Amino acid sequence: MKILLLCWRDTAHPQGGGSERYLERVGAYLARHGHEVVYQTAVYPGAARREVRDGMTFSRAGGRYTVYVRAAVAMLAGRLGLGPLRDVDAVVDTQNGIPFFARVFAGRPTVLLTHHCHRAQWPVAGPVIGRLGWWLESWLAPRVYRGAPYVTVSASSRGQLVELGVDPGRIRIVANGVDPLEVPDVGTGADTDAPPATAPVPDAPVRVVTLSRLVPHKRIEHAMAAVAELPGVVLDVIGSGWWGPRLREHARDLGVEDRVVFHGQVDEATKHRILAGAALHLMPSAAEGWGLAVVEAAQHGVPTVGYAASGGLRDSIDHGRTGVLVEPDDPRAFTAAVRSLLDDDAVRAAMGERARAWAAGFSWADTGAAFEELLAEIAR
């Protein structure tokens, strides 16, 4: 089959995150199993308009919003037998707020992939775009995709889609996988601010970590507020995004700029080395479809503290066993939960080992196989 994957970003994009990783791992699996895969996405500074990576052909055009227009034009051209999107058998349309409406423009069997609903994120786009975006996501998209298959990543996100009027019988849950751990090479490209993946050094500061895109709804400010109340604790922030400068200002305002380390985007070895050196992973996000970072931290025996109200974290964190889900949705409650776990090494270690065992059950091969089966069904 020739399969088209649509997403507004890829993992190499400066603001790429977990949803992009999910789609790329699915695409790489499909390519390895003999399918022709085209990943249509936005261009960004320094990116090639066309490249082949992990067996997929990446085709880039358009920016944050114009990527949808450029993709629509390419899909219409494909229907006329022109361009890289011709002769497509099936489409995966990723709804990161709004879909590409591939069911209309591509005219081919389409799966709508939705990690979670974006009601909490749209206000950041401003009153006009925010209202328009939420209307497109909550009213228009469910009607355009009525009767089409949906894929989401957790029971919580499935419930959000049902609330928007999506037929629950059309929704499949295809869980995230996780990359197998490799021994990091600390001799090349190592970040000197990151702790090594070894036993804790006596008298070394306790480190907590957050792995996230730097955008408002991730609420990294709550993790900083916790560190401000915990003398000697250092917060490692892995990730990049347009909210980064505001977060650096916030760290200065809290007086913790010397205890918050912004690593930016890092390679896989460095990411896992930082995770392995953490006592806790903090994820104070307002909304998550699943929380891939939760599983990646769990691979190292690091439990996560997050909010129950975030949605998907209720699925990726087993409260009291692999981490803690905080209620109410309040920074003071979040800080109290972090303090409690840092003060109890035995409880934290037991949670970490249960998290490690639980993370071992996830595989991108399972995720890819589930997608391959679904795409074969709709193509027939």
Backbone torsions as a table, in degrees:
resi	resn	phi	psi	omega
1	MET	NA	151.6	168.3
2	LYS	-101.9	122.5	-171.7
3	ILE	-119.9	130.9	177.0
4	LEU	-103.0	124.9	174.2
5	LEU	-106.8	127.5	-179.3
6	LEU	-115.3	126.1	177.9
7	CYS	-155.3	144.2	-175.3
8	TRP	-71.7	-15.1	177.6
9	ARG	-143.0	167.3	167.2
10	ASP	-122.3	178.0	-173.2
11	THR	-69.5	-21.2	178.4
12	ALA	-80.6	-12.4	177.6
13	HIS	-64.1	141.7	-179.5
14	PRO	-55.8	-24.2	179.6
15	GLN	-112.1	18.8	176.9
16	GLY	-67.2	149.7	-177.6
17	GLY	-145.4	-150.3	-173.4
18	GLY	-65.8	-37.0	-179.0
19	SER	-67.5	-33.8	177.0
20	GLU	-69.9	-39.3	177.4
21	ARG	-61.7	-43.5	179.1
22	TYR	-55.3	-51.9	-176.3
23	LEU	-65.7	-38.9	179.6
24	GLU	-67.2	-37.4	177.9
25	ARG	-66.1	-38.3	175.3
26	VAL	-62.9	-45.7	-179.7
27	GLY	-61.9	-41.5	179.6
28	ALA	-64.1	-39.6	177.2
29	TYR	-61.5	-46.4	-178.6
30	LEU	-62.8	-40.1	179.1
31	ALA	-64.3	-41.1	179.5
32	ARG	-64.0	-26.0	-178.2
33	HIS	-97.8	24.7	167.9
34	GLY	92.0	4.5	-179.5
35	HIS	-91.4	150.1	173.4
36	GLU	-87.8	122.6	-173.0
37	VAL	-122.4	126.4	174.3
38	VAL	-115.9	127.0	-179.8
39	TYR	-108.8	106.4	-178.6
40	GLN	-94.6	126.2	-173.8
41	THR	-154.6	-174.6	-178.2
42	ALA	-83.8	155.7	173.6
43	VAL	-91.2	160.2	177.5
44	TYR	-152.0	163.3	-175.1
45	PRO	-55.1	128.1	178.9
46	GLY	87.9	-5.4	-177.4
47	ALA	-86.9	144.0	174.0
48	ALA	-75.5	142.8	177.0
49	ARG	-66.5	-26.4	-178.7
50	ARG	-149.1	129.5	176.7
51	GLU	-154.6	159.9	176.7
52	VAL	-112.4	126.1	179.9
53	ARG	-145.6	134.5	-179.9
54	ASP	54.0	34.3	177.9
55	GLY	81.6	-5.7	-179.4
56	MET	-101.2	148.5	171.8
57	THR	-95.4	117.4	178.0
58	PHE	-92.4	125.8	177.7
59	SER	-119.1	119.9	-173.0
60	ARG	-118.8	135.1	176.6
61	ALA	-163.8	141.6	177.0
62	GLY	86.7	167.3	-178.8
63	GLY	-111.6	-149.7	-172.1
64	ARG	-55.4	-44.3	179.5
65	TYR	-108.0	-35.6	-177.0
66	THR	-70.5	-12.4	175.6
67	VAL	-57.9	-33.7	-179.6
68	TYR	-69.6	-38.7	179.1
69	VAL	-68.0	-46.8	-178.1
70	ARG	-63.8	-38.3	177.8
71	ALA	-66.2	-39.2	179.0
72	ALA	-62.0	-43.0	178.3
73	VAL	-62.7	-43.1	-179.8
74	ALA	-64.7	-38.3	178.5
75	MET	-67.6	-40.6	177.7
76	LEU	-64.4	-39.5	176.3
77	ALA	-62.7	-39.3	178.5
78	GLY	-61.2	-35.1	178.4
79	ARG	-66.1	-23.9	177.9
80	LEU	-92.1	5.2	179.5
81	GLY	82.3	22.1	-177.1
82	LEU	-117.4	146.4	171.5
83	GLY	78.4	-178.3	-174.0
84	PRO	-70.9	-13.7	-177.3
85	LEU	-100.5	18.9	176.8
86	ARG	-80.4	155.9	175.0
87	ASP	60.6	33.7	177.8
88	VAL	-78.6	138.4	178.9
89	ASP	-95.4	-32.3	-177.6
90	ALA	-155.3	153.9	-175.4
91	VAL	-129.3	139.6	167.8
92	VAL	-111.2	112.4	-177.4
93	ASP	-101.2	112.5	-177.8
94	THR	-89.2	123.3	-179.3
95	GLN	-97.8	91.5	172.5
96	ASN	-95.4	70.4	-172.9
97	GLY	101.9	-61.3	174.6
98	ILE	-131.9	150.3	178.6
99	PRO	-85.0	176.3	175.1
100	PHE	-87.3	-2.2	-177.3
101	PHE	53.5	42.6	-178.9
102	ALA	-63.1	-26.0	179.5
103	ARG	-60.0	-30.8	178.6
104	VAL	-85.7	-50.5	-170.0
105	PHE	-80.4	-37.4	-178.5
106	ALA	-83.4	-31.7	-179.2
107	GLY	65.8	25.4	-179.0
108	ARG	-122.7	160.6	177.2
109	PRO	-54.5	129.1	-170.5
110	THR	-131.4	137.5	171.4
111	VAL	-105.1	132.7	175.4
112	LEU	-97.5	115.8	179.6
113	LEU	-97.2	118.7	-178.5
114	THR	-129.5	116.1	-179.4
115	HIS	-77.1	-38.2	175.4
116	HIS	-169.5	165.6	175.7
117	CYS	-80.2	155.5	-168.1
118	HIS	-114.6	25.1	-179.3
119	ARG	-53.6	-40.5	-177.2
120	ALA	-73.5	-21.8	-176.7
121	GLN	-91.2	-29.7	-172.1
122	TRP	-59.2	-36.7	-180.0
123	PRO	-55.7	-27.2	-179.8
124	VAL	-65.0	-25.9	-178.2
125	ALA	-76.3	-3.8	-178.3
126	GLY	100.8	162.1	-173.3
127	PRO	-63.8	-36.9	-176.9
128	VAL	-78.1	-57.1	-178.7
129	ILE	-64.3	-35.8	179.6
130	GLY	-61.3	-46.0	179.5
131	ARG	-67.3	-42.0	179.1
132	LEU	-63.4	-45.3	-179.0
133	GLY	-61.3	-44.3	-179.2
134	TRP	-67.6	-34.1	175.5
135	TRP	-64.5	-44.2	178.7
136	LEU	-61.7	-42.5	-177.2
137	GLU	-73.8	-43.3	-170.2
138	SER	-92.2	-24.4	-176.8
139	TRP	-113.7	-54.6	-173.8
140	LEU	-72.0	-48.7	-175.8
141	ALA	-58.3	-45.0	178.8
142	PRO	-61.2	-27.2	179.4
143	ARG	-81.3	-40.8	177.1
144	VAL	-63.6	-36.2	-176.1
145	TYR	-99.4	15.9	177.7
146	ARG	-58.1	126.9	179.8
147	GLY	87.1	-9.9	179.4
148	ALA	-85.5	156.8	177.0
149	PRO	-74.6	138.2	174.6
150	TYR	-111.4	149.0	168.8
151	VAL	-126.0	134.5	171.2
152	THR	-137.3	177.0	-166.7
153	VAL	-110.8	-3.5	-178.1
154	SER	-157.4	162.5	178.0
155	ALA	-65.5	-34.0	178.8
156	SER	-63.6	-44.8	179.2
157	SER	-67.5	-35.4	175.6
158	ARG	-59.3	-42.7	178.6
159	GLY	-62.3	-37.4	177.7
160	GLN	-63.7	-40.6	179.3
161	LEU	-66.4	-40.1	178.7
162	VAL	-61.9	-37.8	177.9
163	GLU	-62.8	-27.7	178.1
164	LEU	-83.8	-0.8	177.2
165	GLY	100.6	7.6	178.5
166	VAL	-74.7	135.5	178.9
167	ASP	-62.8	116.9	-178.1
168	PRO	-58.5	-26.4	178.9
169	GLY	-71.1	-13.0	179.2
170	ARG	-97.4	0.6	-174.3
171	ILE	-105.2	124.6	173.2
172	ARG	-108.4	139.2	173.2
173	ILE	-95.2	118.4	175.8
174	VAL	-120.3	105.7	-171.0
175	ALA	-68.6	156.5	171.7
176	ASN	-63.0	151.6	168.2
177	GLY	-99.4	-162.1	176.5
178	VAL	-154.9	143.7	178.7
179	ASP	-73.3	139.8	175.7
180	PRO	-64.4	145.0	-179.1
181	LEU	-73.6	140.5	171.7
182	GLU	-121.0	154.1	178.0
183	VAL	-69.3	119.4	-177.4
184	PRO	-68.3	146.1	177.0
185	ASP	-91.7	97.7	-176.3
186	VAL	-79.8	-0.8	-178.7
187	GLY	-92.3	-9.5	179.8
188	THR	-132.1	132.1	175.2
189	GLY	63.9	22.8	-177.2
190	ALA	-73.5	140.9	175.1
191	ASP	-84.6	117.6	-173.7
192	THR	-67.3	-18.1	178.6
193	ASP	-82.7	-10.3	-174.2
194	ALA	-92.5	142.6	178.1
195	PRO	-74.7	148.6	176.4
196	PRO	-72.8	157.1	179.4
197	ALA	-83.5	65.1	180.0
198	THR	-133.5	-179.8	177.5
199	ALA	-62.1	148.3	-178.8
200	PRO	-57.0	141.5	177.2
201	VAL	-85.3	132.8	178.9
202	PRO	-53.9	137.1	177.8
203	ASP	69.7	2.9	175.3
204	ALA	-73.3	150.4	-179.3
205	PRO	-65.4	147.7	172.4
206	VAL	-71.5	133.6	-178.0
207	ARG	-117.2	136.5	169.8
208	VAL	-118.3	160.6	-172.6
209	VAL	-138.5	149.4	168.0
210	THR	-129.6	133.1	-178.7
211	LEU	-117.9	108.8	-168.2
212	SER	-167.9	154.7	163.4
213	ARG	-66.6	145.9	-179.0
214	LEU	-94.1	87.1	178.4
215	VAL	-136.7	158.3	-171.6
216	PRO	-55.4	-42.2	-172.8
217	HIS	-71.3	-10.8	175.2
218	LYS	-76.3	-18.4	172.4
219	ARG	51.9	49.2	176.1
220	ILE	-60.0	-21.2	177.1
221	GLU	-56.1	-34.5	-179.8
222	HIS	-68.1	-35.9	176.0
223	ALA	-66.6	-39.5	177.2
224	MET	-64.7	-39.9	178.9
225	ALA	-61.9	-37.3	177.6
226	ALA	-64.7	-44.6	179.9
227	VAL	-62.4	-37.1	179.6
228	ALA	-61.3	-27.1	-179.6
229	GLU	-94.7	1.0	-175.5
230	LEU	-125.5	86.9	-176.2
231	PRO	-54.9	136.2	176.6
232	GLY	87.1	-10.9	-180.0
233	VAL	-85.7	135.8	-179.4
234	VAL	-110.7	136.0	178.0
235	LEU	-105.5	120.9	172.4
236	ASP	-94.9	122.9	-179.5
237	VAL	-108.0	112.4	178.9
238	ILE	-104.0	123.1	177.9
239	GLY	135.0	168.2	-179.9
240	SER	-137.5	169.4	179.4
241	GLY	162.6	167.8	-173.3
242	TRP	-68.8	-16.3	179.3
243	TRP	-84.0	-4.1	-175.9
244	GLY	-54.5	-48.2	179.9
245	PRO	-59.1	-37.5	178.0
246	ARG	-66.4	-36.2	178.8
247	LEU	-67.5	-38.3	176.9
248	ARG	-63.9	-40.3	175.2
249	GLU	-61.8	-40.9	-179.1
250	HIS	-64.8	-39.3	177.2
251	ALA	-61.1	-40.7	177.2
252	ARG	-65.7	-41.7	179.6
253	ASP	-61.7	-35.5	179.6
254	LEU	-80.7	-11.2	-178.0
255	GLY	76.4	25.7	-178.8
256	VAL	-120.5	21.0	-177.9
257	GLU	-61.5	-23.5	177.8
258	ASP	-84.7	-5.4	-179.6
259	ARG	-122.5	13.4	173.5
260	VAL	-124.2	116.5	-177.1
261	VAL	-106.6	115.3	177.9
262	PHE	-91.8	110.3	-177.7
263	HIS	-89.5	-19.4	-174.5
264	GLY	70.4	-161.5	175.5
265	GLN	-74.7	134.1	-177.9
266	VAL	-128.7	165.3	176.6
267	ASP	-75.1	170.0	-174.6
268	GLU	-61.8	-40.9	-178.4
269	ALA	-63.2	-43.5	-179.7
270	THR	-67.0	-41.4	178.6
271	LYS	-56.7	-48.7	-177.0
272	HIS	-71.2	-28.8	176.8
273	ARG	-67.3	-39.4	177.8
274	ILE	-67.7	-44.6	178.2
275	LEU	-59.0	-42.4	-177.3
276	ALA	-65.2	-25.6	-179.2
277	GLY	-89.2	3.1	-176.1
278	ALA	-93.4	149.1	173.0
279	ALA	-83.2	-35.4	-179.7
280	LEU	-144.4	152.3	170.2
281	HIS	-106.7	128.1	-177.5
282	LEU	-108.4	129.7	-178.5
283	MET	-137.0	78.0	-175.6
284	PRO	-84.8	28.4	-175.6
285	SER	-62.0	147.5	176.5
286	ALA	-78.5	-26.3	-177.2
287	ALA	-152.4	128.9	176.2
288	GLU	-139.6	142.6	173.3
289	GLY	-78.7	-32.6	-178.4
290	TRP	-150.4	-64.3	-178.0
291	GLY	107.7	67.4	-179.1
292	LEU	-57.7	-35.5	-179.8
293	ALA	-61.6	-28.1	177.3
294	VAL	-60.9	-44.6	-178.1
295	VAL	-71.2	-38.6	179.4
296	GLU	-64.5	-38.8	174.9
297	ALA	-67.4	-40.1	-179.4
298	ALA	-60.8	-31.4	177.5
299	GLN	-56.4	-27.5	-179.2
300	HIS	-98.3	10.1	-179.0
301	GLY	73.7	28.1	-179.0
302	VAL	-108.2	113.5	179.1
303	PRO	-74.8	161.3	-177.3
304	THR	-114.7	142.5	169.7
305	VAL	-109.7	124.1	179.1
306	GLY	-146.3	-178.4	-178.9
307	TYR	-98.1	136.5	176.9
308	ALA	-63.1	-32.9	-176.5
309	ALA	-72.4	-6.0	-176.9
310	SER	-72.3	-14.7	179.0
311	GLY	98.0	-93.4	-172.5
312	GLY	-63.9	-23.9	178.8
313	LEU	-65.0	-20.2	174.5
314	ARG	-66.1	-20.7	178.7
315	ASP	-94.8	-34.3	-176.6
316	SER	-90.8	-10.7	175.9
317	ILE	-120.3	124.3	173.1
318	ASP	-90.2	101.3	-170.6
319	HIS	-56.1	128.4	178.3
320	GLY	83.1	-8.8	-179.3
321	ARG	-117.1	-48.5	179.0
322	THR	-113.4	-0.2	-179.8
323	GLY	171.7	-166.6	-176.8
324	VAL	-131.2	130.5	172.8
325	LEU	-102.3	119.9	-171.7
326	VAL	-91.0	133.1	169.1
327	GLU	-134.5	136.3	3.1
328	PRO	-78.6	177.1	179.7
329	ASP	-78.9	80.1	-170.7
330	ASP	-148.8	135.6	-177.7
331	PRO	-58.8	-32.2	-179.8
332	ARG	-68.4	-39.1	177.0
333	ALA	-67.5	-37.3	178.5
334	PHE	-62.8	-46.8	179.1
335	THR	-60.7	-41.0	-179.8
336	ALA	-62.8	-39.7	179.2
337	ALA	-66.7	-41.4	178.4
338	VAL	-63.7	-45.3	179.8
339	ARG	-59.6	-43.7	-177.5
340	SER	-60.9	-44.3	-179.1
341	LEU	-71.1	-37.5	178.4
342	LEU	-67.7	-25.9	179.7
343	ASP	-82.6	-12.1	-175.6
344	ASP	-123.8	88.5	-176.4
345	ASP	-60.6	-37.9	-176.1
346	ALA	-66.6	-46.5	179.5
347	VAL	-63.5	-43.6	-178.7
348	ARG	-64.2	-40.9	179.6
349	ALA	-65.8	-40.2	178.9
350	ALA	-65.3	-41.8	176.2
351	MET	-60.5	-43.0	-178.6
352	GLY	-61.3	-41.4	179.9
353	GLU	-68.8	-37.7	175.9
354	ARG	-66.3	-37.5	177.8
355	ALA	-63.9	-40.9	-179.9
356	ARG	-62.7	-43.8	179.8
357	ALA	-65.4	-39.5	-179.9
358	TRP	-66.1	-41.8	-178.6
359	ALA	-63.7	-27.6	-178.5
360	ALA	-65.5	-13.9	-178.5
361	GLY	-86.4	0.3	-176.7
362	PHE	-105.2	142.3	-176.2
363	SER	-148.8	134.0	174.6
364	TRP	-66.8	-24.8	176.8
365	ALA	-63.1	-40.3	177.2
366	ASP	-65.1	-41.5	178.8
367	THR	-62.1	-48.2	-179.4
368	GLY	-63.0	-40.7	-179.5
369	ALA	-64.0	-39.0	178.7
370	ALA	-64.4	-39.3	178.0
371	PHE	-67.9	-41.6	-179.5
372	GLU	-60.3	-42.3	179.1
373	GLU	-62.4	-44.4	-178.9
374	LEU	-66.5	-43.6	-179.1
375	LEU	-64.7	-36.9	176.7
376	ALA	-63.5	-39.1	179.3
377	GLU	-62.6	-48.2	-174.5
378	ILE	-74.1	-30.3	178.6
379	ALA	-66.8	-33.1	177.8
380	ARG	-70.4	NA	NA
